[in-house]
Amino acid sequence: MRDPLAEPSDLIRSVSRALRVLESVGRAPKGLTVKQIARRCELTVATTYHLVRTLAYEGYVIRREDGTYIVGLEVADRYRELVTAFRGPPAVGESLRRASADSGFSHFLGRFVGGQVAITAVSEGSRSPYLEDLVPGFDEGAHATALGKALLATLTPEQRFRYLREFGMRPFTPATLVTAEAFEADLAAGDRRGMHLELGQFRQGVACASVVVCPDKDMERRVVIACALPAADLMTSARVIRAKLQGAARAVAEGLANEG
């Protein structure tokens, strides 16, 4: 949700409204009419019509024969560009693919993007449960994923408190940690273990493990690697998983260093 107090003095209203229209259309896979868009965005029909026509001309929305609008292909193009920028140099992507092929588990890279925990690269493994939410750009549930825990563990307690207060601690499952005290204890255990874990906290029956790749002083340059696997596998193979993650982390760090 946008913070009204953070609104810039030079905000261009027409751009802001156009983005609100695009967001509304994106949340409605069956499409919306101009009147429906206007109602959801709290705009006049005339203003909405002009905004929709402009977005359609630029390819960001498509008008269907029944008069409804859906998201256009230009949005997909921007997403592909985002994924490419997030993934980093080819050596990093190759290291991630080797890790998933070797273990059979899906592997993820994550870092802070604009101060928020986000997944920046994914390589799927055949033995991992499919998690449709965990794609590049996913920025929710940092408290419920091992990737998020590993990144948040690099912050000071005060920084973590502010982060959790701002983004909340949604209970994804009955096992999700929903208090700062429980979360701090979990992070301390992860630091002692040398690997952060979550067991059924994001999805029931699914586990995740994560280690740090780059503990950079610059918050936005810190990188972590994680893998998702059936909960039963984590219970029996935690040490092996940690060793493999640490090896993958070294390979990713080398790829990032060579780029630099």
C-alpha positions as CSV (number, residue, x, y, z in Angstrom):
1,M,0.0,0.0,0.0
2,R,1.3,3.4,-0.9
3,D,2.2,5.8,2.0
4,P,0.4,9.1,1.5
5,L,3.1,10.8,3.5
6,A,5.8,9.7,1.1
7,E,4.0,11.2,-2.0
8,P,6.5,13.3,-3.9
9,S,5.7,17.0,-4.4
10,D,6.3,16.6,-8.2
11,L,4.0,13.6,-8.6
12,I,2.6,13.4,-12.1
13,R,-1.0,12.5,-11.6
14,S,-1.7,11.1,-15.0
15,V,1.2,8.7,-14.7
16,S,0.1,7.6,-11.3
17,R,-3.5,7.0,-12.5
18,A,-2.3,5.0,-15.6
19,L,-0.3,2.7,-13.3
20,R,-3.3,2.3,-11.0
21,V,-5.3,1.3,-14.1
22,L,-2.7,-1.2,-15.2
23,E,-2.6,-2.7,-11.7
24,S,-6.3,-3.1,-11.6
25,V,-6.4,-4.8,-15.0
26,G,-3.6,-7.1,-13.9
27,R,-5.5,-8.3,-10.9
28,A,-8.5,-9.3,-13.1
29,P,-7.5,-12.2,-15.3
30,K,-11.0,-12.3,-16.8
31,G,-10.7,-8.7,-17.9
32,L,-12.5,-5.4,-16.9
33,T,-14.6,-2.9,-18.8
34,V,-13.8,0.7,-18.7
35,K,-16.6,1.3,-16.2
36,Q,-15.3,-1.4,-13.9
37,I,-11.8,0.0,-14.1
38,A,-13.0,3.5,-13.3
39,R,-14.9,2.2,-10.3
40,R,-12.0,0.3,-8.9
41,C,-9.5,3.1,-9.5
42,E,-12.0,5.8,-8.2
43,L,-11.7,7.7,-11.5
44,T,-14.2,9.2,-13.9
45,V,-15.2,7.1,-16.9
46,A,-13.9,9.8,-19.2
47,T,-10.5,9.9,-17.6
48,T,-10.3,6.1,-17.5
49,Y,-11.2,5.9,-21.1
50,H,-8.3,8.2,-22.1
51,L,-5.9,6.3,-19.9
52,V,-6.9,2.9,-21.2
53,R,-6.7,4.0,-24.8
54,T,-3.1,5.2,-24.2
55,L,-2.1,2.0,-22.5
56,A,-3.6,0.0,-25.3
57,Y,-1.7,2.0,-27.9
58,E,1.5,1.4,-26.0
59,G,0.7,-2.4,-25.8
60,Y,0.3,-2.6,-22.0
61,V,-3.3,-3.5,-22.1
62,I,-5.3,-5.3,-24.8
63,R,-9.0,-4.7,-25.7
64,R,-10.9,-7.9,-26.3
65,E,-14.0,-8.4,-28.5
66,D,-16.3,-8.3,-25.6
67,G,-15.1,-4.8,-24.6
68,T,-13.0,-5.9,-21.6
69,Y,-9.3,-5.1,-21.2
70,I,-6.6,-7.5,-20.1
71,V,-2.8,-7.1,-19.6
72,G,-0.8,-6.7,-22.8
73,L,2.4,-8.4,-24.0
74,E,4.5,-5.3,-23.2
75,V,4.2,-6.2,-19.5
76,A,5.7,-9.6,-20.2
77,D,8.6,-8.0,-22.1
78,R,9.3,-5.7,-19.1
79,Y,9.2,-8.8,-16.8
80,R,11.7,-10.6,-18.9
81,E,14.0,-7.6,-18.8
82,L,13.6,-7.6,-15.0
83,V,14.5,-11.3,-14.7
84,T,17.6,-10.8,-16.9
85,A,18.8,-7.9,-14.8
86,F,18.2,-9.7,-11.6
87,R,19.9,-12.9,-12.6
88,G,23.3,-11.3,-13.1
89,P,26.2,-12.7,-15.2
90,P,25.8,-16.0,-17.1
91,A,28.2,-17.8,-14.7
92,V,25.8,-17.2,-11.8
93,G,22.9,-18.7,-13.7
94,E,25.0,-21.7,-14.7
95,S,26.1,-22.3,-11.0
96,L,22.4,-22.2,-10.0
97,R,21.5,-24.7,-12.7
98,R,24.3,-27.0,-11.7
99,A,23.2,-26.9,-8.1
100,S,19.6,-27.8,-9.0
101,A,20.7,-30.6,-11.4
102,D,23.1,-32.1,-8.8
103,S,20.6,-32.2,-5.9
104,G,17.3,-32.3,-7.8
105,F,16.1,-29.4,-5.6
106,S,15.0,-26.0,-6.9
107,H,17.5,-23.3,-6.0
108,F,16.9,-19.6,-5.6
109,L,19.0,-16.5,-5.2
110,G,17.8,-13.5,-3.2
111,R,18.9,-10.0,-2.2
112,F,17.5,-6.7,-1.0
113,V,15.9,-4.7,-3.8
114,G,14.9,-1.3,-2.7
115,G,15.3,-2.4,0.9
116,Q,12.9,-5.3,0.5
117,V,13.8,-9.0,0.4
118,A,13.2,-10.4,-3.1
119,I,13.9,-13.5,-5.1
120,T,16.2,-12.6,-8.0
121,A,16.9,-15.9,-9.8
122,V,15.4,-19.4,-9.9
123,S,16.5,-22.8,-11.2
124,E,13.8,-25.5,-10.8
125,G,14.7,-29.0,-9.7
126,S,12.8,-32.2,-10.4
127,R,12.6,-33.4,-6.8
128,S,11.3,-30.1,-5.4
129,P,7.6,-29.4,-4.9
130,Y,6.4,-26.8,-7.4
131,L,5.9,-23.4,-5.7
132,E,4.2,-21.1,-8.1
133,D,4.7,-18.0,-5.9
134,L,8.5,-18.3,-5.8
135,V,9.5,-16.5,-9.0
136,P,12.0,-13.7,-9.7
137,G,10.5,-10.6,-8.1
138,F,8.6,-12.3,-5.3
139,D,8.9,-10.0,-2.3
140,E,6.5,-11.4,0.3
141,G,6.9,-13.7,3.3
142,A,10.6,-12.9,4.2
143,H,9.9,-14.1,7.7
144,A,8.5,-17.4,6.5
145,T,11.2,-18.4,4.0
146,A,14.8,-19.5,4.7
147,L,16.0,-17.1,1.9
148,G,14.3,-14.2,3.7
149,K,15.7,-15.3,7.1
150,A,19.2,-15.5,5.8
151,L,19.0,-11.9,4.4
152,L,17.2,-10.5,7.4
153,A,19.9,-12.1,9.7
154,T,22.4,-9.7,8.1
155,L,20.6,-6.7,9.5
156,T,20.8,-5.3,13.0
157,P,18.0,-6.1,15.4
158,E,16.7,-2.6,15.1
159,Q,16.7,-2.8,11.3
160,R,14.9,-6.2,11.5
161,F,12.3,-4.8,13.8
162,R,11.5,-2.0,11.5
163,Y,11.3,-4.4,8.5
164,L,8.9,-6.8,10.2
165,R,6.8,-3.9,11.5
166,E,6.6,-2.4,8.0
167,F,5.9,-5.7,6.0
168,G,4.2,-7.7,8.7
169,M,4.4,-11.4,9.7
170,R,1.5,-13.0,7.7
171,P,0.7,-16.5,9.0
172,F,1.1,-18.5,5.7
173,T,0.7,-21.8,7.7
174,P,0.1,-22.7,11.3
175,A,3.9,-23.1,11.7
176,T,4.7,-19.6,10.5
177,L,6.5,-17.5,13.1
178,V,4.4,-14.4,13.8
179,T,6.2,-12.7,16.7
180,A,9.5,-10.8,16.6
181,E,10.7,-12.7,19.7
182,A,10.2,-16.1,18.0
183,F,11.8,-14.9,14.8
184,E,14.9,-13.6,16.6
185,A,15.3,-17.0,18.4
186,D,15.0,-18.7,15.0
187,L,17.7,-16.5,13.5
188,A,20.0,-17.1,16.4
189,A,19.6,-20.9,15.9
190,G,20.3,-20.5,12.2
191,D,23.5,-18.5,12.8
192,R,24.7,-21.3,15.2
193,R,23.8,-24.0,12.6
194,G,25.5,-22.2,9.7
195,M,22.3,-22.5,7.7
196,H,18.9,-20.9,8.0
197,L,15.8,-23.2,7.8
198,E,12.1,-23.1,7.6
199,L,10.0,-26.3,7.9
200,G,6.4,-25.9,6.7
201,Q,6.4,-22.2,7.6
202,F,5.6,-21.0,4.0
203,R,3.9,-24.1,2.6
204,Q,2.9,-27.1,4.6
205,G,5.0,-30.2,3.8
206,V,7.7,-28.0,2.1
207,A,11.1,-27.0,3.7
208,C,13.7,-24.5,2.6
209,A,17.4,-24.0,3.6
210,S,19.6,-21.0,2.9
211,V,23.1,-19.7,3.3
212,V,24.8,-16.4,2.6
213,V,26.7,-15.9,-0.6
214,C,28.0,-12.3,-0.2
215,P,27.9,-10.6,3.2
216,D,28.6,-7.2,1.7
217,K,28.6,-4.0,3.7
218,D,26.3,-2.6,1.2
219,M,22.8,-3.9,2.0
220,E,21.8,-4.1,-1.6
221,R,24.8,-6.2,-2.6
222,R,24.2,-9.0,-0.1
223,V,23.2,-12.2,-1.8
224,V,21.9,-15.5,-0.4
225,I,21.2,-18.9,-2.0
226,A,18.4,-21.2,-0.9
227,C,16.9,-24.5,-2.0
228,A,13.3,-25.8,-1.5
229,L,12.7,-29.5,-0.9
230,P,10.1,-31.9,0.7
231,A,10.1,-31.5,4.5
232,A,11.0,-35.1,5.0
233,D,14.2,-34.8,3.0
234,L,15.4,-31.9,5.2
235,M,14.8,-33.9,8.3
236,T,17.2,-36.7,7.2
237,S,19.8,-34.8,5.1
238,A,20.4,-31.4,6.7
239,R,24.2,-31.7,6.9
240,V,24.5,-32.9,3.2
241,I,22.2,-30.0,2.1
242,R,24.2,-27.5,4.0
243,A,27.5,-28.7,2.4
244,K,25.9,-28.6,-1.1
245,L,24.5,-25.1,-0.5
246,Q,27.9,-23.9,0.8
247,G,29.5,-25.3,-2.3
248,A,26.9,-23.6,-4.6
249,A,27.4,-20.4,-2.7
250,R,31.1,-20.4,-3.4
251,A,30.5,-20.9,-7.1
252,V,27.9,-18.1,-7.2
253,A,30.3,-15.8,-5.3
254,E,33.0,-16.5,-7.8
255,G,30.7,-15.7,-10.7
256,L,29.8,-12.4,-9.1
257,A,33.4,-11.6,-8.3
258,N,34.5,-12.3,-11.9
259,E,31.8,-9.9,-13.1
260,G,33.1,-7.2,-10.8
